């Protein structure tokens, strides 16, 4: 598999039946090719199908048309080669942070012994800054700490693709910035191919190598791809001082504004027909 076609989302459509039994395409003709180790942000208005695309790559929902190929294998079901971090950390409350990470490890790598499992879990919790909280339960941790456990649980699987579905959406601004850097440090170290769904324009620019801008749904697709050429590892202060950051920001905001204007035009045309 050529590295420039490591993850290939080819002409993918996802449809659901409406109350009358008609198939309505939420996402239609979505095309995206991802290079090994690349970080892609997916951005667009609410309801455009960003999470639907992520869930299809994860194998959590089936593709209606088209196909998704990861390193020469078609994606049909969930698997440990694709780890997902959701907006809510989804930890089991009766397990410690260490036990929550171990749970996925034991399922994904049953051939490893107990010591090997524990060493991997400890290392991943150390990477997210929780080496002093191995035996804490979710109720004893802040929302940011819980999300760090969720990140550790995902990277412990050594996935080929990391899927981040608005992982900072419930966090305060300071914690959000801290976790952005936590994830970027891990990605710089491990070179994990990553898809990040976000509503935050600044976050999309800071974290990604390319940004996939989706058109409005239904029948959403890739509207534009923006290449972000800031070098890695990234320094937030340097990026915020770079004029290119604000050019990228303006381009993204203009695309979103154009999508919103098109949505309003469609509403007006619909009202005129009623």
N, C-alpha and C positions, 0 to 999 in steps of 0.2 A: 504494500500500500504506500503510494507516494505521500510524503508528509503534508503536501498542500491539499490532500484530500483525506485527511485523517478521519474527520467526521463530515459526512455528506448528507445534508437534509435536502432531498431532491423532489421538487414539485409536490410538496405535501399538502394535503387537504384534510381537514377534520370537520365532519358534518354531524349534526344532531337533528332528530325529528322535532318539528314543532307540534302544537296540540292537534293539528289537522293531519299529521302524519307525513308532511312534506319535509324533505331533507334540506336543512339550512346550513350552509358552510360558514363556520366561525372563522376558520383559516382556510385560504384557498390559494394553491400554487406557491407555497412558501419555499424559497430556494436559498440555501446558505451552505457554503463549504468552509470548514474550519481547519486551520493548520494545527499540527501537533504542538501543544504547549501554548497555544494562543488563548487570550482572554477576550471574549466577546460580550459586550453589553447589549441587551435587547431592551429597547425603550419604545414607548408609545402610550397613547391615551388609555384610560381604564376601559376594559372590555374589548380591547383589540386582539386578544388571544395570545399575549406574551406567555402567560403561565400554561396555556394549552400547548404551545410549542415545546416548552420545557418538559411538561408531563409526557408528551409523545417521545421525546428523546430519552426520558427516564424509563419508558416502557410501561408507565402507569395507565395510559389510555391508548387504545389502538389507533393507528393511522387509517383514515377512510380511503385515501388515494395517495399515490406516490410512495416514497420509501425513505428510510433512514439507515445509513450504513456507517458503522463504527469499525474502523480498522478491518475492512473486508467482510464483516459480519452484519447481517441485517438485524436491526433492533425490533424485537417483537414483544419481549417481556422484560420485567425489571431484572436487574442483576447487579452484583457488587462492583462491576466495572463502571457503573454510573451511580455516584453518590449524590443525594439531594439534601440540601439545607433549606428548610422552609422558613417562613416568617416567624412562626412559633416553633420553639426548639423541640417540642414533642418528646420530652424526656419521661421515662417511667418514674413516677414520684416515689416509689418504694425502693428504688435503687440509687446508690451513690453515683457521683460523676464517673468514677472508675468503672463501676458495674455497668453503667449505661453504655460506655464505650466498649467494654468487653462483650456485651451482648451481641453487637453486630459482628465483632471480630470472630467470635466463636462460630457463628453461622457461616461467615464467608471463608474462614480458614480453619476448618475442623481438624486438619492434619497437624497443626501446630500444637505444642504442649502448653500447659498452664503458664509456665515461666515465660515462654515466648509471647503468649497473648498479653501477659501483664507488662512486659517490657515495652511492647508496641503501644499499649494504652497509656502508660506513664509518659512515654516520649511524646505522644500526640497531645496529651494534656499539658505537658511542659511547653510545647510549641505555641499553644494558645494562652499561655500565662497562668495555668491553673495547677502547677505542680504542688502548690500548697493547699489545694482543695480537693485532693483525691477522694476523701471519704465524706465529703459533704453531700447532703441530699438536696434536690431541687428547691425545696422550701427554705433552705438555708442560704440560697444564692440569689443574687440580683438577676434581673432579666438579661443583662449583658453577660453575666457569668454563665447563665444557663445556655445562652446562644453559643458561647465559647465551647461548652461541652458538645453541643450539636455539631459544631465545626470539627472538633477533635474526633467525634464519632465518624464523621464523613471521611476525613483524610486517613483515618486508621485503616480503612478498606483499601488504600492505595488505588483509588479509582483511575480509570483512563480518562474519565470526564467528570468534573465537579459541576453540579447544577445548583445554582444559588437563586432561590425564588424570593426576592425582596427580603434578604436575611436580616436587614437592619431596620425594617419598617416600623417595628414596635419600640425602638430604642431612642433614648434622648440623643441630642446632637453630639455631645462629647463622646459618649459610648460608641455612637455610630462611626465617628472618625477613627477612634481607637481600633475598632474591629475591621475597618477597611484596611488599615495598615497591618493588622494581624494576618489577614487573609493574603494580602499582597506579599508579605514576607514569606509565607508558606509557598505561594505560587512561584516566587522567584527561586526558592530553594528546590522545590520538587518538580517544577515545570509541568504542572497539571493543566490539561486543556479544560477551559472553564467557560460556561455560559452563565451570565448574570442578568437576571430580570430586575429592573429597577424603574422607579418613576423619577428618580433624582438625576437631573442633568449633570450636575457637578460630579456626582459619584460615578456616573457612566464614563465621563471623560477621564477622571483620575485613575480608574481601575482598568480600563480596557485598552486593548491594542486596536480594536475596531468597534464601531457602534452600529448595530443593526436597527434602523428606524422602521417601525411597522406602521402601515396605513391603518385607518380606522376600520373596525369591524362593522357588520359581518363581512365575510370574504376578505379578511385582512391578509396582507402579504408584505414582503420586504419592499419598502418604499425607497430607501436610500441606504447606502453604506458609507460611513465616515471613518477614515483611517486616522488614528491617533499616533503620532510619531514621537511622543516623548520617550526618552530612553528609560530602561529599567536597570537597577531598582529606582523607584521614583521618590522624589523629594517634594513633599506637598508645598513647601514655601517657594521652591524654585518654579514649580508648575504654575502657582498662582501669580508669580511675577512675569510669566511668559505671555507675551501678547497673543500667541497662538491659542492659548487656553480660552481667551475671550472670543476669538474668532470661531472656535469650535462650539462654544456655548451659544453664540448667536445663531449659528447654522442649525443647531438642534432646536432651539426655541422657535426659529422661523418655520422649520418643518412642522413642529407641533401646532403652531398657530395656523399654518396653512391647512392642516388636517381638520382643525376645529372649524375654520371658515367653510371648508367643503361640507362638513357635517351640518352646519347651519343652513347652507344652500339647499341641501337635500331635504331638510325639514320643511323649508319654505315651499319647495316644489310639491312635497307630499300634502301640505296643508291646502295648496291651491287646487289639488286634484280631489280633495274631500268635498 
